[in-house]
Amino acid sequence: MGKFIYLDNAATTKIAPEVMETMLPYFTEYFGNPSSVYGFASQNKERIAKQRERIASILGAKENEIYFTGGGTESDNWALKATAEAYGAKGKHIITSRIEHHAILHTCEYLEKQHGFEVTYLDVDENGIVDLEALKKAIRPDTILISIMFANNEIGSIQPIKEIGQIAHEHGILFHTDAVQAFGQILIDVDACHIDMLSASGHKINGPKGIGFLYIRKGVKIRSFIHGGAQERKRRAGTENVPGIIGLGKAAELAADSMEERTAAERALRDYMIERIEKEIPYCRLNGDRTKRLPNNVNFSFRFIEGESLLIMLDMKGICASSGSACTSGSLDPSHVLLAIGLPHEIAHGSLRMTLGADTSKDDIDYVVEELKKIVEHLRGMSPLYEDFVRKQANK
Ligand SMILES: *Cc1c(COP(=O)(O)O)cnc(C)c1O
């Protein structure tokens, strides 16, 4: 087999072997429905409760504040739609940011179009950080919810969550955070950060796909999201995804236990990669904040280059990365995040996101940087824009 270097861990991660091993018996031996009466099946209820406890303890939350869902997208939808329903009589204004995941942005658009909500989309600075003064100014008497992501999935910028939570609470406004990228990478304390609701997902932390959770602080009157049986305290009905929940609990515990060491190693590799690229590839720009940044995120724009061509050529060298330039639908619009940090369209188009994983090595990074150098040079060699630019530079 040829080279295979996976640098797209913000899109999804490989399931950890220990997680897989823990899940397997739940497909075969312990397949019982947790709601059944006989011990063989009802034991699964206790095993699920154990995972709830594990996750709650990582966040400084209580066991009955964790609700299992079908993943990050569902948790985001639930938080926003159910808050809108429960608190809509109090006010119909929501504050979020322009760089949220589409699970938040498209849900906000839905609430605007279908339920008469008004949404303020806060600008971010050139590093992708929300401005606290702008947030304070956006607050109105009818604001019921602030939803700001903990860390951005494209450029890795980490928001001042504690300060945002404080502002929300001083004004009696609920605070939700999409922590899908942050959970497992950053130590989160829901009380210290004044978080009322928090979304996370299994497959971003070396756990299974199709499972996640929503933390809902006790006292927040959020209604049922899925109607049916009594599962998840009647708020999210449907027979529990037992193997998924077991896998999520295990993955969360592994991520929490290894956090310090793993993120220190990733941070060092990340900075090594950034330094090499900045030194060795001309006309590039690091996107996102240099220090308030996820430990595994590298995002660059290369002038005179199409992100898509870059990805195809990296793929031919066995390197999996992603582009900030096209959204998942395959449209040619540049990423809303890169436009929000002020990149012009042509530079936003030449962007590349590489997200490291727990098993990324220095050798991997060296190989990728070497290939990237060659590919960028090759693509620029075919670009009339670049040719023009070089000619103008020479004539100066
Ligand atoms: C991946 C991701 C989601 C969606 O999570 P799924 O479990 O894939 O539905 C939401 N928000 C952010 C920031 C993400 O990175």
The ligand as an SDF file (V2000), in Angstrom:
LIG
                    3D

 15 15  0  0  0  0  0  0  0  0999 V2000
  -18.6550   18.1270   13.0240 C   0  0  0  0  0  0  0  0  0  0  0  0
  -19.2700   19.3240   13.6400 C   0  0  0  0  0  0  0  0  0  0  0  0
  -20.6590   19.3910   13.8720 C   0  0  0  0  0  0  0  0  0  0  0  0
  -21.5980   18.2770   13.4440 C   0  0  0  0  0  0  0  0  0  0  0  0
  -21.4470   17.1200   14.2120 O   0  0  0  0  0  0  0  0  0  0  0  0
  -22.0010   15.7170   13.6360 P   0  0  0  0  0  0  0  0  0  0  0  0
  -21.8350   14.7750   14.7740 O   0  0  0  0  0  0  0  0  0  0  0  0
  -21.1540   15.3830   12.4570 O   0  0  0  0  0  0  0  0  0  0  0  0
  -23.4310   15.9390   13.2820 O   0  0  0  0  0  0  0  0  0  0  0  0
  -21.1690   20.5190   14.4730 C   0  0  0  0  0  0  0  0  0  0  0  0
  -20.3710   21.5320   14.8360 N   0  0  0  0  0  0  0  0  0  0  0  0
  -19.0450   21.5140   14.6540 C   0  0  0  0  0  0  0  0  0  0  0  0
  -18.2140   22.6510   15.1110 C   0  0  0  0  0  0  0  0  0  0  0  0
  -18.4510   20.4130   14.0330 C   0  0  0  0  0  0  0  0  0  0  0  0
  -17.1380   20.3970   13.8240 O   0  0  0  0  0  0  0  0  0  0  0  0
  1  2  1  0
  2  3  1  0
  2 14  2  0
  3  4  1  0
  3 10  2  0
  4  5  1  0
  5  6  1  0
  6  7  2  0
  6  8  1  0
  6  9  1  0
 10 11  1  0
 11 12  2  0
 12 13  1  0
 12 14  1  0
 14 15  1  0
M  END
$$$$
